[in-house]
Structure formats: structure tokens, C-alpha cells
Amino acid sequence: MMLTVAACALLAATSLSAQNVVREGNQFSTARTARSSGEEKKTGYTWKDSKGNVYDVYESSRGSYYVWRVSSKTGKKYKSYLPKEVQEAIRNAK
């Protein structure tokens, strides 16, 4: 029990030190820095899926290639990473 409390206290202390304190007039607040997923880069290539839809290909900050698709059930956008063979072909074409 004591070990669990000590672990929680240690975790709380380390998370508090990662926050930035911002002063606006007489008011102080903590502003957490959002972790950036990196900027997406459009490659200029397109991907045609089995249904005939054509998508623009993007490159992630780590060098993977993906397309933005829209779910037919929910209507939400999501990343769909291309197969490894296609990613290799794009890397070799550059």
C-alpha cells in the first residue's frame, strides 16, 4: 500500500515538472505543451484503391506514407498507411 502511494506521488511530481507556467496579468495558469505529431507533407503522388477512389499520398514525420480516408459508417477522417511495398516504391522513386 505504501509503495503504491509513493509511486503515485513520484508520478505526480514528474508530471507537474513538465508543465509550463504562464502569467496573464495577475492570473497564473499551467500550459502543457502539446506533443506535435509533425507536419504532414504532400508527396505529389496519388493512390488508387480497389474501389477506384483516388487519394493524395502524404509522408509522416518518420518517413511513412499514408492517405486520408473517410469512414463510410461514421464519416470521420482517418489515416490509412500504404503497404510496405508501395512505400518502398515511393522512396525509390524520389
Protein Blocks (a to p, Z undefined) as FASTA:
>chain_A
ZZmmmmmmmmmmmmmmmpccddehjaccdddddddebjaddehiacddfkopacdddddf
kopacdddddfklopacdddddfklmmmmmmmZZ
